[in-house]
Amino acid sequence: GSLAAVDALLERLAPQGCLSLHCYTGHEGGAAEEAALAQRLARLEPRRWRVLHCRDANRESHGESILLAERLPVRQR
C-alpha cells in the first residue's frame, strides 16, 4: 500500500531530495490513509529529515493536504 511505497521512496531519496504527497481525504478511507502517512513521516529522525504537513487554515473541511519530507544534507563532523 501507500506506506510501503513511501518507505521504498524514502530509502532512495538523495540528500536534499524531497518527497511530496498530496493527500485527498474526501473519499472513504482517505482520512485514515492521510493519518497513517503523517504518523509515519513524523517518526523520521529530525537530524536527518524535515517534515511538513500543510493544509487549509481558513476552511472548515480539510479535504486535502500536502505532506513534504526533505532528506537533510549529511553533516561531516
PDB file of N, CA, C and O in Angstrom:
ATOM      1  N   GLY A   1       0.793  -1.178   0.000  1.00  0.00           N
ATOM      2  CA  GLY A   1       0.000   0.000   0.000  1.00  0.00           C
ATOM      3  C   GLY A   1       0.851   1.265   0.000  1.00  0.00           C
ATOM      4  O   GLY A   1       2.028   1.248  -0.360  1.00  0.00           O
ATOM      5  N   SER A   2       0.240   2.328   0.402  1.00  0.00           N
ATOM      6  CA  SER A   2       0.901   3.635   0.389  1.00  0.00           C
ATOM      7  C   SER A   2       2.112   3.688   1.316  1.00  0.00           C
ATOM      8  O   SER A   2       3.136   4.273   0.964  1.00  0.00           O
ATOM      9  N   LEU A   3       2.000   3.072   2.511  1.00  0.00           N
ATOM     10  CA  LEU A   3       3.118   3.123   3.452  1.00  0.00           C
ATOM     11  C   LEU A   3       4.342   2.396   2.909  1.00  0.00           C
ATOM     12  O   LEU A   3       5.464   2.882   3.050  1.00  0.00           O
ATOM     13  N   ALA A   4       4.138   1.251   2.299  1.00  0.00           N
ATOM     14  CA  ALA A   4       5.264   0.506   1.730  1.00  0.00           C
ATOM     15  C   ALA A   4       5.913   1.292   0.601  1.00  0.00           C
ATOM     16  O   ALA A   4       7.137   1.306   0.476  1.00  0.00           O
ATOM     17  N   ALA A   5       5.100   1.945  -0.221  1.00  0.00           N
ATOM     18  CA  ALA A   5       5.636   2.752  -1.321  1.00  0.00           C
ATOM     19  C   ALA A   5       6.438   3.933  -0.781  1.00  0.00           C
ATOM     20  O   ALA A   5       7.517   4.237  -1.290  1.00  0.00           O
ATOM     21  N   VAL A   6       5.919   4.595   0.243  1.00  0.00           N
ATOM     22  CA  VAL A   6       6.626   5.732   0.839  1.00  0.00           C
ATOM     23  C   VAL A   6       7.946   5.272   1.451  1.00  0.00           C
ATOM     24  O   VAL A   6       8.973   5.926   1.269  1.00  0.00           O
ATOM     25  N   ASP A   7       7.930   4.162   2.170  1.00  0.00           N
ATOM     26  CA  ASP A   7       9.169   3.643   2.753  1.00  0.00           C
ATOM     27  C   ASP A   7      10.215   3.371   1.680  1.00  0.00           C
ATOM     28  O   ASP A   7      11.387   3.703   1.858  1.00  0.00           O
ATOM     29  N   ALA A   8       9.803   2.770   0.570  1.00  0.00           N
ATOM     30  CA  ALA A   8      10.730   2.472  -0.521  1.00  0.00           C
ATOM     31  C   ALA A   8      11.293   3.764  -1.128  1.00  0.00           C
ATOM     32  O   ALA A   8      12.482   3.835  -1.441  1.00  0.00           O
ATOM     33  N   LEU A   9      10.454   4.770  -1.291  1.00  0.00           N
ATOM     34  CA  LEU A   9      10.915   6.043  -1.852  1.00  0.00           C
ATOM     35  C   LEU A   9      11.864   6.765  -0.899  1.00  0.00           C
ATOM     36  O   LEU A   9      12.864   7.334  -1.335  1.00  0.00           O
ATOM     37  N   LEU A  10      11.558   6.746   0.392  1.00  0.00           N
ATOM     38  CA  LEU A  10      12.416   7.422   1.367  1.00  0.00           C
ATOM     39  C   LEU A  10      13.822   6.825   1.377  1.00  0.00           C
ATOM     40  O   LEU A  10      14.807   7.551   1.514  1.00  0.00           O
ATOM     41  N   GLU A  11      13.913   5.516   1.232  1.00  0.00           N
ATOM     42  CA  GLU A  11      15.220   4.854   1.206  1.00  0.00           C
ATOM     43  C   GLU A  11      16.063   5.311   0.021  1.00  0.00           C
ATOM     44  O   GLU A  11      17.290   5.357   0.112  1.00  0.00           O
ATOM     45  N   ARG A  12      15.419   5.645  -1.077  1.00  0.00           N
ATOM     46  CA  ARG A  12      16.129   6.014  -2.308  1.00  0.00           C
ATOM     47  C   ARG A  12      16.370   7.513  -2.452  1.00  0.00           C
ATOM     48  O   ARG A  12      17.101   7.934  -3.349  1.00  0.00           O
ATOM     49  N   LEU A  13      15.774   8.314  -1.592  1.00  0.00           N
ATOM     50  CA  LEU A  13      15.866   9.760  -1.725  1.00  0.00           C
ATOM     51  C   LEU A  13      17.275  10.237  -1.393  1.00  0.00           C
ATOM     52  O   LEU A  13      17.819   9.904  -0.340  1.00  0.00           O
ATOM     53  N   ALA A  14      17.855  11.009  -2.285  1.00  0.00           N
ATOM     54  CA  ALA A  14      19.201  11.561  -2.091  1.00  0.00           C
ATOM     55  C   ALA A  14      19.156  12.695  -1.070  1.00  0.00           C
ATOM     56  O   ALA A  14      18.102  13.299  -0.872  1.00  0.00           O
ATOM     57  N   PRO A  15      20.290  12.995  -0.413  1.00  0.00           N
ATOM     58  CA  PRO A  15      20.330  14.158   0.471  1.00  0.00           C
ATOM     59  C   PRO A  15      19.867  15.412  -0.270  1.00  0.00           C
ATOM     60  O   PRO A  15      20.255  15.651  -1.414  1.00  0.00           O
ATOM     61  N   GLN A  16      19.051  16.190   0.387  1.00  0.00           N
ATOM     62  CA  GLN A  16      18.414  17.396  -0.126  1.00  0.00           C
ATOM     63  C   GLN A  16      17.289  17.093  -1.113  1.00  0.00           C
ATOM     64  O   GLN A  16      16.744  18.008  -1.731  1.00  0.00           O
ATOM     65  N   GLY A  17      16.939  15.816  -1.264  1.00  0.00           N
ATOM     66  CA  GLY A  17      15.786  15.443  -2.072  1.00  0.00           C
ATOM     67  C   GLY A  17      14.517  15.618  -1.265  1.00  0.00           C
ATOM     68  O   GLY A  17      14.555  15.643  -0.035  1.00  0.00           O
ATOM     69  N   CYS A  18      13.388  15.741  -1.958  1.00  0.00           N
ATOM     70  CA  CYS A  18      12.118  15.999  -1.284  1.00  0.00           C
ATOM     71  C   CYS A  18      11.027  15.084  -1.847  1.00  0.00           C
ATOM     72  O   CYS A  18      10.879  14.943  -3.061  1.00  0.00           O
ATOM     73  N   LEU A  19      10.280  14.478  -0.952  1.00  0.00           N
ATOM     74  CA  LEU A  19       9.128  13.669  -1.320  1.00  0.00           C
ATOM     75  C   LEU A  19       7.875  14.492  -1.020  1.00  0.00           C
ATOM     76  O   LEU A  19       7.718  15.003   0.089  1.00  0.00           O
ATOM     77  N   SER A  20       6.994  14.619  -1.996  1.00  0.00           N
ATOM     78  CA  SER A  20       5.757  15.391  -1.859  1.00  0.00           C
ATOM     79  C   SER A  20       4.571  14.446  -2.020  1.00  0.00           C
ATOM     80  O   SER A  20       4.475  13.716  -3.006  1.00  0.00           O
ATOM     81  N   LEU A  21       3.668  14.467  -1.037  1.00  0.00           N
ATOM     82  CA  LEU A  21       2.481  13.620  -1.074  1.00  0.00           C
ATOM     83  C   LEU A  21       1.238  14.497  -0.996  1.00  0.00           C
ATOM     84  O   LEU A  21       1.062  15.245  -0.034  1.00  0.00           O
ATOM     85  N   HIS A  22       0.383  14.407  -1.997  1.00  0.00           N
ATOM     86  CA  HIS A  22      -0.882  15.143  -1.996  1.00  0.00           C
ATOM     87  C   HIS A  22      -1.947  14.176  -1.501  1.00  0.00           C
ATOM     88  O   HIS A  22      -2.280  13.207  -2.184  1.00  0.00           O
ATOM     89  N   CYS A  23      -2.476  14.439  -0.317  1.00  0.00           N
ATOM     90  CA  CYS A  23      -3.457  13.552   0.310  1.00  0.00           C
ATOM     91  C   CYS A  23      -4.861  14.115   0.121  1.00  0.00           C
ATOM     92  O   CYS A  23      -5.140  15.244   0.525  1.00  0.00           O
ATOM     93  N   TYR A  24      -5.728  13.343  -0.481  1.00  0.00           N
ATOM     94  CA  TYR A  24      -7.130  13.733  -0.642  1.00  0.00           C
ATOM     95  C   TYR A  24      -7.955  12.902   0.336  1.00  0.00           C
ATOM     96  O   TYR A  24      -7.999  11.676   0.239  1.00  0.00           O
ATOM     97  N   THR A  25      -8.608  13.581   1.275  1.00  0.00           N
ATOM     98  CA  THR A  25      -9.320  12.872   2.335  1.00  0.00           C
ATOM     99  C   THR A  25     -10.824  12.811   2.110  1.00  0.00           C
ATOM    100  O   THR A  25     -11.561  12.373   2.993  1.00  0.00           O
ATOM    101  N   GLY A  26     -11.288  13.244   0.947  1.00  0.00           N
ATOM    102  CA  GLY A  26     -12.720  13.297   0.681  1.00  0.00           C
ATOM    103  C   GLY A  26     -13.335  11.981   0.252  1.00  0.00           C
ATOM    104  O   GLY A  26     -14.517  11.943  -0.091  1.00  0.00           O
ATOM    105  N   HIS A  27     -12.576  10.911   0.260  1.00  0.00           N
ATOM    106  CA  HIS A  27     -13.139   9.612  -0.111  1.00  0.00           C
ATOM    107  C   HIS A  27     -13.049   8.659   1.077  1.00  0.00           C
ATOM    108  O   HIS A  27     -12.322   8.928   2.032  1.00  0.00           O
ATOM    109  N   GLU A  28     -13.772   7.561   1.026  1.00  0.00           N
ATOM    110  CA  GLU A  28     -13.775   6.598   2.119  1.00  0.00           C
ATOM    111  C   GLU A  28     -12.362   6.075   2.368  1.00  0.00           C
ATOM    112  O   GLU A  28     -11.699   5.599   1.446  1.00  0.00           O
ATOM    113  N   GLY A  29     -11.915   6.163   3.597  1.00  0.00           N
ATOM    114  CA  GLY A  29     -10.581   5.703   3.959  1.00  0.00           C
ATOM    115  C   GLY A  29      -9.499   6.740   3.759  1.00  0.00           C
ATOM    116  O   GLY A  29      -8.362   6.530   4.181  1.00  0.00           O
ATOM    117  N   GLY A  30      -9.823   7.859   3.123  1.00  0.00           N
ATOM    118  CA  GLY A  30      -8.819   8.878   2.833  1.00  0.00           C
ATOM    119  C   GLY A  30      -8.231   9.515   4.076  1.00  0.00           C
ATOM    120  O   GLY A  30      -7.023   9.740   4.139  1.00  0.00           O
ATOM    121  N   ALA A  31      -9.055   9.807   5.062  1.00  0.00           N
ATOM    122  CA  ALA A  31      -8.568  10.427   6.297  1.00  0.00           C
ATOM    123  C   ALA A  31      -7.650   9.476   7.061  1.00  0.00           C
ATOM    124  O   ALA A  31      -6.638   9.903   7.618  1.00  0.00           O
ATOM    125  N   ALA A  32      -7.994   8.211   7.089  1.00  0.00           N
ATOM    126  CA  ALA A  32      -7.165   7.221   7.778  1.00  0.00           C
ATOM    127  C   ALA A  32      -5.821   7.061   7.072  1.00  0.00           C
ATOM    128  O   ALA A  32      -4.784   6.924   7.720  1.00  0.00           O
ATOM    129  N   GLU A  33      -5.846   7.080   5.736  1.00  0.00           N
ATOM    130  CA  GLU A  33      -4.603   6.960   4.980  1.00  0.00           C
ATOM    131  C   GLU A  33      -3.708   8.175   5.223  1.00  0.00           C
ATOM    132  O   GLU A  33      -2.501   8.031   5.417  1.00  0.00           O
ATOM    133  N   GLU A  34      -4.302   9.376   5.212  1.00  0.00           N
ATOM    134  CA  GLU A  34      -3.533  10.582   5.485  1.00  0.00           C
ATOM    135  C   GLU A  34      -2.913  10.515   6.880  1.00  0.00           C
ATOM    136  O   GLU A  34      -1.740  10.848   7.052  1.00  0.00           O
ATOM    137  N   ALA A  35      -3.692  10.087   7.874  1.00  0.00           N
ATOM    138  CA  ALA A  35      -3.184   9.992   9.242  1.00  0.00           C
ATOM    139  C   ALA A  35      -2.031   8.999   9.339  1.00  0.00           C
ATOM    140  O   ALA A  35      -1.038   9.271  10.015  1.00  0.00           O
ATOM    141  N   ALA A  36      -2.148   7.863   8.678  1.00  0.00           N
ATOM    142  CA  ALA A  36      -1.088   6.857   8.705  1.00  0.00           C
ATOM    143  C   ALA A  36       0.188   7.392   8.056  1.00  0.00           C
ATOM    144  O   ALA A  36       1.284   7.182   8.576  1.00  0.00           O
ATOM    145  N   LEU A  37       0.049   8.080   6.925  1.00  0.00           N
ATOM    146  CA  LEU A  37       1.220   8.657   6.259  1.00  0.00           C
ATOM    147  C   LEU A  37       1.859   9.747   7.121  1.00  0.00           C
ATOM    148  O   LEU A  37       3.082   9.809   7.242  1.00  0.00           O
ATOM    149  N   ALA A  38       1.032  10.602   7.718  1.00  0.00           N
ATOM    150  CA  ALA A  38       1.554  11.680   8.564  1.00  0.00           C
ATOM    151  C   ALA A  38       2.277  11.107   9.776  1.00  0.00           C
ATOM    152  O   ALA A  38       3.330  11.615  10.162  1.00  0.00           O
ATOM    153  N   GLN A  39       1.733  10.067  10.376  1.00  0.00           N
ATOM    154  CA  GLN A  39       2.385   9.436  11.530  1.00  0.00           C
ATOM    155  C   GLN A  39       3.709   8.805  11.136  1.00  0.00           C
ATOM    156  O   GLN A  39       4.694   8.902  11.867  1.00  0.00           O
ATOM    157  N   ARG A  40       3.730   8.155   9.974  1.00  0.00           N
ATOM    158  CA  ARG A  40       4.980   7.526   9.504  1.00  0.00           C
ATOM    159  C   ARG A  40       6.066   8.579   9.303  1.00  0.00           C
ATOM    160  O   ARG A  40       7.200   8.395   9.746  1.00  0.00           O
ATOM    161  N   LEU A  41       5.725   9.681   8.638  1.00  0.00           N
ATOM    162  CA  LEU A  41       6.720  10.722   8.384  1.00  0.00           C
ATOM    163  C   LEU A  41       7.130  11.436   9.670  1.00  0.00           C
ATOM    164  O   LEU A  41       8.280  11.857   9.797  1.00  0.00           O
ATOM    165  N   ALA A  42       6.210  11.581  10.624  1.00  0.00           N
ATOM    166  CA  ALA A  42       6.523  12.252  11.888  1.00  0.00           C
ATOM    167  C   ALA A  42       7.544  11.472  12.708  1.00  0.00           C
ATOM    168  O   ALA A  42       8.199  12.042  13.580  1.00  0.00           O
ATOM    169  N   ARG A  43       7.685  10.187  12.443  1.00  0.00           N
ATOM    170  CA  ARG A  43       8.659   9.363  13.172  1.00  0.00           C
ATOM    171  C   ARG A  43      10.059   9.409  12.568  1.00  0.00           C
ATOM    172  O   ARG A  43      10.985   8.813  13.119  1.00  0.00           O
ATOM    173  N   LEU A  44      10.231  10.106  11.447  1.00  0.00           N
ATOM    174  CA  LEU A  44      11.559  10.206  10.844  1.00  0.00           C
ATOM    175  C   LEU A  44      12.480  11.015  11.756  1.00  0.00           C
ATOM    176  O   LEU A  44      12.038  11.952  12.420  1.00  0.00           O
ATOM    177  N   GLU A  45      13.744  10.653  11.782  1.00  0.00           N
ATOM    178  CA  GLU A  45      14.721  11.289  12.666  1.00  0.00           C
ATOM    179  C   GLU A  45      14.913  12.768  12.301  1.00  0.00           C
ATOM    180  O   GLU A  45      15.302  13.071  11.173  1.00  0.00           O
ATOM    181  N   PRO A  46      14.649  13.689  13.231  1.00  0.00           N
ATOM    182  CA  PRO A  46      14.719  15.123  12.926  1.00  0.00           C
ATOM    183  C   PRO A  46      16.099  15.609  12.472  1.00  0.00           C
ATOM    184  O   PRO A  46      16.190  16.588  11.731  1.00  0.00           O
ATOM    185  N   ARG A  47      17.162  14.947  12.900  1.00  0.00           N
ATOM    186  CA  ARG A  47      18.505  15.360  12.454  1.00  0.00           C
ATOM    187  C   ARG A  47      18.726  15.072  10.976  1.00  0.00           C
ATOM    188  O   ARG A  47      19.573  15.689  10.331  1.00  0.00           O
ATOM    189  N   ARG A  48      17.955  14.128  10.449  1.00  0.00           N
ATOM    190  CA  ARG A  48      18.157  13.707   9.051  1.00  0.00           C
ATOM    191  C   ARG A  48      17.015  14.095   8.123  1.00  0.00           C
ATOM    192  O   ARG A  48      17.159  14.021   6.903  1.00  0.00           O
ATOM    193  N   TRP A  49      15.875  14.509   8.688  1.00  0.00           N
ATOM    194  CA  TRP A  49      14.691  14.788   7.878  1.00  0.00           C
ATOM    195  C   TRP A  49      13.984  16.044   8.356  1.00  0.00           C
ATOM    196  O   TRP A  49      13.988  16.353   9.548  1.00  0.00           O
ATOM    197  N   ARG A  50      13.385  16.754   7.439  1.00  0.00           N
ATOM    198  CA  ARG A  50      12.459  17.849   7.751  1.00  0.00           C
ATOM    199  C   ARG A  50      11.114  17.439   7.171  1.00  0.00           C
ATOM    200  O   ARG A  50      11.021  17.106   5.990  1.00  0.00           O
ATOM    201  N   VAL A  51      10.075  17.460   7.993  1.00  0.00           N
ATOM    202  CA  VAL A  51       8.744  17.023   7.570  1.00  0.00           C
ATOM    203  C   VAL A  51       7.748  18.157   7.798  1.00  0.00           C
ATOM    204  O   VAL A  51       7.691  18.735   8.883  1.00  0.00           O
ATOM    205  N   LEU A  52       6.969  18.466   6.771  1.00  0.00           N
ATOM    206  CA  LEU A  52       5.930  19.488   6.850  1.00  0.00           C
ATOM    207  C   LEU A  52       4.588  18.865   6.493  1.00  0.00           C
ATOM    208  O   LEU A  52       4.507  17.991   5.630  1.00  0.00           O
ATOM    209  N   HIS A  53       3.531  19.326   7.169  1.00  0.00           N
ATOM    210  CA  HIS A  53       2.165  18.898   6.864  1.00  0.00           C
ATOM    211  C   HIS A  53       1.365  20.172   6.647  1.00  0.00           C
ATOM    212  O   HIS A  53       1.103  20.909   7.598  1.00  0.00           O
ATOM    213  N   CYS A  54       0.979  20.436   5.412  1.00  0.00           N
ATOM    214  CA  CYS A  54       0.303  21.686   5.039  1.00  0.00           C
ATOM    215  C   CYS A  54      -1.160  21.414   4.702  1.00  0.00           C
ATOM    216  O   CYS A  54      -1.487  20.473   3.979  1.00  0.00           O
ATOM    217  N   ARG A  55      -2.041  22.274   5.253  1.00  0.00           N
ATOM    218  CA  ARG A  55      -3.466  22.165   4.945  1.00  0.00           C
ATOM    219  C   ARG A  55      -4.099  23.543   5.028  1.00  0.00           C
ATOM    220  O   ARG A  55      -3.517  24.477   5.580  1.00  0.00           O
ATOM    221  N   ASP A  56      -5.283  23.655   4.480  1.00  0.00           N
ATOM    222  CA  ASP A  56      -6.003  24.929   4.528  1.00  0.00           C
ATOM    223  C   ASP A  56      -6.281  25.325   5.971  1.00  0.00           C
ATOM    224  O   ASP A  56      -6.735  24.507   6.771  1.00  0.00           O
ATOM    225  N   ALA A  57      -6.007  26.574   6.296  1.00  0.00           N
ATOM    226  CA  ALA A  57      -6.282  27.077   7.641  1.00  0.00           C
ATOM    227  C   ALA A  57      -7.598  27.848   7.692  1.00  0.00           C
ATOM    228  O   ALA A  57      -8.115  28.115   8.777  1.00  0.00           O
ATOM    229  N   ASN A  58      -8.141  28.206   6.534  1.00  0.00           N
ATOM    230  CA  ASN A  58      -9.338  29.046   6.517  1.00  0.00           C
ATOM    231  C   ASN A  58     -10.581  28.329   5.987  1.00  0.00           C
ATOM    232  O   ASN A  58     -11.501  28.972   5.481  1.00  0.00           O
ATOM    233  N   ARG A  59     -10.607  27.023   6.100  1.00  0.00           N
ATOM    234  CA  ARG A  59     -11.767  26.244   5.664  1.00  0.00           C
ATOM    235  C   ARG A  59     -12.155  25.264   6.761  1.00  0.00           C
ATOM    236  O   ARG A  59     -11.296  24.726   7.459  1.00  0.00           O
ATOM    237  N   GLU A  60     -13.459  25.036   6.909  1.00  0.00           N
ATOM    238  CA  GLU A  60     -13.923  24.086   7.917  1.00  0.00           C
ATOM    239  C   GLU A  60     -13.560  22.654   7.546  1.00  0.00           C
ATOM    240  O   GLU A  60     -13.147  21.867   8.398  1.00  0.00           O
ATOM    241  N   SER A  61     -13.717  22.329   6.288  1.00  0.00           N
ATOM    242  CA  SER A  61     -13.445  20.981   5.820  1.00  0.00           C
ATOM    243  C   SER A  61     -12.015  20.898   5.297  1.00  0.00           C
ATOM    244  O   SER A  61     -11.609  21.667   4.425  1.00  0.00           O
ATOM    245  N   HIS A  62     -11.273  19.963   5.838  1.00  0.00           N
ATOM    246  CA  HIS A  62      -9.911  19.744   5.359  1.00  0.00           C
ATOM    247  C   HIS A  62      -9.938  18.579   4.377  1.00  0.00           C
ATOM    248  O   HIS A  62      -9.612  17.450   4.743  1.00  0.00           O
ATOM    249  N   GLY A  63     -10.324  18.846   3.136  1.00  0.00           N
ATOM    250  CA  GLY A  63     -10.481  17.800   2.138  1.00  0.00           C
ATOM    251  C   GLY A  63      -9.188  17.312   1.539  1.00  0.00           C
ATOM    252  O   GLY A  63      -9.150  16.251   0.915  1.00  0.00           O
ATOM    253  N   GLU A  64      -8.127  18.073   1.720  1.00  0.00           N
ATOM    254  CA  GLU A  64      -6.847  17.647   1.171  1.00  0.00           C
ATOM    255  C   GLU A  64      -5.718  18.299   1.953  1.00  0.00           C
ATOM    256  O   GLU A  64      -5.909  19.313   2.625  1.00  0.00           O
ATOM    257  N   SER A  65      -4.554  17.705   1.855  1.00  0.00           N
ATOM    258  CA  SER A  65      -3.365  18.265   2.485  1.00  0.00           C
ATOM    259  C   SER A  65      -2.143  17.827   1.697  1.00  0.00           C
ATOM    260  O   SER A  65      -2.222  16.968   0.819  1.00  0.00           O
ATOM    261  N   ILE A  66      -1.034  18.423   2.023  1.00  0.00           N
ATOM    262  CA  ILE A  66       0.240  18.063   1.393  1.00  0.00           C
ATOM    263  C   ILE A  66       1.229  17.703   2.491  1.00  0.00           C
ATOM    264  O   ILE A  66       1.387  18.443   3.462  1.00  0.00           O
ATOM    265  N   LEU A  67       1.883  16.579   2.334  1.00  0.00           N
ATOM    266  CA  LEU A  67       2.963  16.157   3.221  1.00  0.00           C
ATOM    267  C   LEU A  67       4.268  16.270   2.447  1.00  0.00           C
ATOM    268  O   LEU A  67       4.363  15.815   1.307  1.00  0.00           O
ATOM    269  N   LEU A  68       5.268  16.875   3.068  1.00  0.00           N
ATOM    270  CA  LEU A  68       6.585  17.002   2.452  1.00  0.00           C
ATOM    271  C   LEU A  68       7.628  16.402   3.390  1.00  0.00           C
ATOM    272  O   LEU A  68       7.605  16.654   4.594  1.00  0.00           O
ATOM    273  N   ALA A  69       8.529  15.621   2.843  1.00  0.00           N
ATOM    274  CA  ALA A  69       9.645  15.069   3.609  1.00  0.00           C
ATOM    275  C   ALA A  69      10.926  15.392   2.847  1.00  0.00           C
ATOM    276  O   ALA A  69      11.117  14.937   1.719  1.00  0.00           O
ATOM    277  N   GLU A  70      11.792  16.173   3.463  1.00  0.00           N
ATOM    278  CA  GLU A  70      13.073  16.541   2.847  1.00  0.00           C
ATOM    279  C   GLU A  70      14.199  15.819   3.573  1.00  0.00           C
ATOM    280  O   GLU A  70      14.317  15.909   4.795  1.00  0.00           O
ATOM    281  N   ARG A  71      15.016  15.110   2.823  1.00  0.00           N
ATOM    282  CA  ARG A  71      16.198  14.467   3.406  1.00  0.00           C
ATOM    283  C   ARG A  71      17.277  15.531   3.543  1.00  0.00           C
ATOM    284  O   ARG A  71      17.703  16.121   2.550  1.00  0.00           O
ATOM    285  N   LEU A  72      17.714  15.774   4.757  1.00  0.00           N
ATOM    286  CA  LEU A  72      18.686  16.827   5.017  1.00  0.00           C
ATOM    287  C   LEU A  72      20.070  16.406   4.567  1.00  0.00           C
ATOM    288  O   LEU A  72      20.360  15.212   4.493  1.00  0.00           O
ATOM    289  N   PRO A  73      20.943  17.385   4.261  1.00  0.00           N
ATOM    290  CA  PRO A  73      22.294  17.038   3.845  1.00  0.00           C
ATOM    291  C   PRO A  73      23.057  16.343   4.973  1.00  0.00           C
ATOM    292  O   PRO A  73      22.810  16.588   6.153  1.00  0.00           O
ATOM    293  N   VAL A  74      23.971  15.490   4.591  1.00  0.00           N
ATOM    294  CA  VAL A  74      24.806  14.782   5.565  1.00  0.00           C
ATOM    295  C   VAL A  74      25.833  15.769   6.094  1.00  0.00           C
ATOM    296  O   VAL A  74      26.542  16.423   5.330  1.00  0.00           O
ATOM    297  N   ARG A  75      25.897  15.865   7.409  1.00  0.00           N
ATOM    298  CA  ARG A  75      26.862  16.780   8.020  1.00  0.00           C
ATOM    299  C   ARG A  75      28.118  16.024   8.422  1.00  0.00           C
ATOM    300  O   ARG A  75      28.056  14.981   9.074  1.00  0.00           O
ATOM    301  N   GLN A  76      29.235  16.560   8.027  1.00  0.00           N
ATOM    302  CA  GLN A  76      30.533  15.967   8.407  1.00  0.00           C
ATOM    303  C   GLN A  76      30.919  16.475   9.785  1.00  0.00           C
ATOM    304  O   GLN A  76      30.681  17.637  10.112  1.00  0.00           O
ATOM    305  N   ARG A  77      31.507  15.619  10.581  1.00  0.00           N
ATOM    306  CA  ARG A  77      31.923  16.026  11.941  1.00  0.00           C
ATOM    307  C   ARG A  77      33.324  16.517  11.955  1.00  0.00           C
ATOM    308  O   ARG A  77      33.835  16.898  13.008  1.00  0.00           O
TER     309      ARG A  77
END
